[in-house]
Amino acid sequence: MTKRRVQVLRRHDFASDKFFKHLQKGSDFYQNHDFARAIEEWVAASRLHYLEPVNLKRIDGRIFCASMIEEVPFLFILYVAYINKITGMSVIKNDDISKKLFFRKGVLISAATNKKEERIGKSIVKKGTLTPESLEKLVKEAKTKGKMIGSYLIEKSLLTPKALKELLALQVDEILSDIFLWDKGEFYIVESPVTEEAVVSYTPLKVALLSARRWFNFSDFRQAIPSNKAVFRPSPYAEDEKREIMARLKPHYQFVYSCIDGVRNIDQLIRFSGLDEVSVIDILYRLNGMGLIRKTQEVIEYEDKEFTEVSKILEVLFEVYRLITGELFNELGRRGEEVIQKSRKNLKAEYQKIFADVPLEKPEQLGNTAILRNIAYHFPSPDQRPVFIDAFLGIYINILDELKKFLGIGLTKETAKRIRTIIANIEIFSMTTSLKQRLLKVLNQIAQKYV
């Protein structure tokens, strides 16, 4: 019998460009169990949309190639099939373990294994559908009748076709995520008719990212954060697409993502966002799993100047609010609460969002956290955030207009004098920033209009 000829693939058969460098680095991180960094590299590769050919020869009319995983990483193997739109099969072996992958026009559609832990029966037992003993008996019955165990379970009404397909897809994911961990082994790919039913439809990078995310679980992420002093930085690969990335994120994710700068720690993100610890850490986990941020070195001391400025401005706004409502309650007593409720209701819709769950009727209970949380949820990008200053102007005006309507008076001379003192202190002791200028404009407007 004539021995079939085969094309042996080498690393130099693949381009030495950014795309394959990201694939290689991601594979290296994966094998070192740094799944977050693997995701980051592979997400970076996905932005390059690489489709250059890996030149394969047709031997005896079909593609038949082989190599070693030590020479050509598993993800490169998947790209061989994908770029050349191969319909056929790949066999990958490592010691006594053998796995088969099936492709249709380059897309991976199914997989099989001789590894007992990855057989479908194990998945069925894990799901609690059957006990090991019951399954073993049914496997023997299926073999006697010459049937596959999955089909036999459907026939026995122990499994629905939909449930079987879901189990097969999970099995494929397990088979693939294990191969990425192999640091040695051999493989071949051959064009051939494929009769297997499509269980999944995976491109190479989808396979890679699904596999890494299977291993990247929340408990491991949490253990990698020794304390809330841990610091994250944006992925350098995502800088050029930050605007597009922000648009795809939920608002409070946008806020946290926009505040990650390589120096703010988790405690500072919690404080600035007004969100609770669990929420912020969950957002960090998900951003990490999207390849958008990475954990970096902790910063010993860091003054969050932006948060400090926002906090100081809120203190001033609260102080002025208490002055205004103090006059309101002095003149109207308990009816002052009705005026505040009406003033809140008459605000623009965007200003009402700033004061959601904020106890405006109880000025002494005002604090930063609820305001900051509302900013994070509704005005997450840096250019939107200053709207909170305008929201306070809106509530000031509405309350003072109501006060004037009831009593025909505005601010007392004493209150106006105290507001002007606040303005003078801000002008003297604060650095000039856009937020400071916006605040001064609001306070001057109130001091001049209602005296």
Rosetta blueprint (number, residue, H / E / L):
1 M L
2 T L
3 K L
4 R L
5 R L
6 V L
7 Q E
8 V E
9 L L
10 R L
11 R H
12 H H
13 D H
14 F L
15 A L
16 S L
17 D L
18 K H
19 F H
20 F H
21 K H
22 H H
23 L H
24 Q H
25 K H
26 G H
27 S H
28 D H
29 F H
30 Y H
31 Q H
32 N L
33 H L
34 D L
35 F H
36 A H
37 R H
38 A H
39 I H
40 E H
41 E H
42 W H
43 V H
44 A H
45 A H
46 S H
47 R L
48 L L
49 H L
50 Y L
51 L L
52 E L
53 P L
54 V L
55 N L
56 L L
57 K L
58 R E
59 I E
60 D L
61 G L
62 R E
63 I E
64 F E
65 C E
66 A E
67 S E
68 M E
69 I L
70 E L
71 E L
72 V L
73 P L
74 F H
75 L H
76 F H
77 I H
78 L H
79 Y H
80 V H
81 A H
82 Y H
83 I H
84 N L
85 K L
86 I L
87 T L
88 G E
89 M E
90 S E
91 V E
92 I E
93 K E
94 N E
95 D L
96 D L
97 I E
98 S E
99 K E
100 K E
101 L E
102 F E
103 F E
104 R E
105 K L
106 G L
107 V E
108 L E
109 I E
110 S E
111 A E
112 A E
113 T E
114 N L
115 K L
116 K H
117 E H
118 E H
119 R L
120 I H
121 G H
122 K H
123 S H
124 I H
125 V H
126 K H
127 K L
128 G L
129 T L
130 L L
131 T L
132 P H
133 E H
134 S H
135 L H
136 E H
137 K H
138 L H
139 V H
140 K H
141 E H
142 A H
143 K H
144 T H
145 K L
146 G L
147 K L
148 M L
149 I H
150 G H
151 S H
152 Y H
153 L H
154 I H
155 E H
156 K L
157 S L
158 L L
159 L L
160 T L
161 P H
162 K H
163 A H
164 L H
165 K H
166 E H
167 L H
168 L H
169 A H
170 L H
171 Q H
172 V H
173 D H
174 E H
175 I H
176 L H
177 S H
178 D H
179 I H
180 F L
181 L L
182 W L
183 D L
184 K L
185 G L
186 E E
187 F E
188 Y E
189 I E
190 V E
191 E E
192 S L
193 P L
194 V L
195 T L
196 E L
197 E L
198 A L
199 V L
200 V L
201 S L
202 Y E
203 T L
204 P H
205 L H
206 K H
207 V H
208 A H
209 L H
210 L H
211 S H
212 A H
213 R H
214 R H
215 W H
216 F L
217 N L
218 F H
219 S H
220 D H
221 F H
222 R H
223 Q H
224 A L
225 I L
226 P L
227 S L
228 N L
229 K L
230 A L
231 V E
232 F E
233 R E
234 P E
235 S L
236 P H
237 Y H
238 A H
239 E H
240 D H
241 E H
242 K H
243 R H
244 E H
245 I H
246 M H
247 A H
248 R H
249 L L
250 K L
251 P H
252 H H
253 Y H
254 Q H
255 F H
256 V H
257 Y H
258 S H
259 C H
260 I L
261 D L
262 G L
263 V L
264 R L
265 N E
266 I H
267 D H
268 Q H
269 L H
270 I H
271 R H
272 F H
273 S H
274 G L
275 L L
276 D L
277 E H
278 V H
279 S H
280 V H
281 I H
282 D H
283 I H
284 L H
285 Y H
286 R H
287 L H
288 N H
289 G H
290 M L
291 G L
292 L L
293 I E
294 R E
295 K E
296 T E
297 Q L
298 E L
299 V L
300 I L
301 E L
302 Y L
303 E L
304 D L
305 K H
306 E H
307 F H
308 T H
309 E H
310 V H
311 S H
312 K H
313 I H
314 L H
315 E H
316 V H
317 L H
318 F H
319 E H
320 V H
321 Y H
322 R H
323 L H
324 I H
325 T H
326 G H
327 E H
328 L H
329 F H
330 N H
331 E H
332 L H
333 G L
334 R L
335 R H
336 G H
337 E H
338 E H
339 V H
340 I H
341 Q H
342 K H
343 S H
344 R H
345 K H
346 N L
347 L L
348 K L
349 A H
350 E H
351 Y H
352 Q H
353 K H
354 I H
355 F L
356 A L
357 D L
358 V L
359 P L
360 L L
361 E L
362 K L
363 P H
364 E H
365 Q H
366 L L
367 G L
368 N H
369 T H
370 A H
371 I H
372 L H
373 R H
374 N H
375 I H
376 A H
377 Y H
378 H H
379 F L
380 P L
381 S L
382 P L
383 D L
384 Q L
385 R L
386 P L
387 V H
388 F H
389 I H
390 D H
391 A H
392 F H
393 L H
394 G H
395 I H
396 Y H
397 I H
398 N H
399 I H
400 L H
401 D H
402 E H
403 L H
404 K H
405 K H
406 F H
407 L H
408 G L
409 I L
410 G L
411 L L
412 T L
413 K H
414 E H
415 T H
416 A H
417 K H
418 R H
419 I H
420 R H
421 T H
422 I H
423 I H
424 A H
425 N H
426 I H
427 E H
428 I H
429 F H
430 S L
431 M L
432 T L
433 T L
434 S H
435 L H
436 K H
437 Q H
438 R H
439 L H
440 L H
441 K H
442 V H
443 L H
444 N H
445 Q H
446 I H
447 A H
448 Q H
449 K H
450 Y L
451 V L
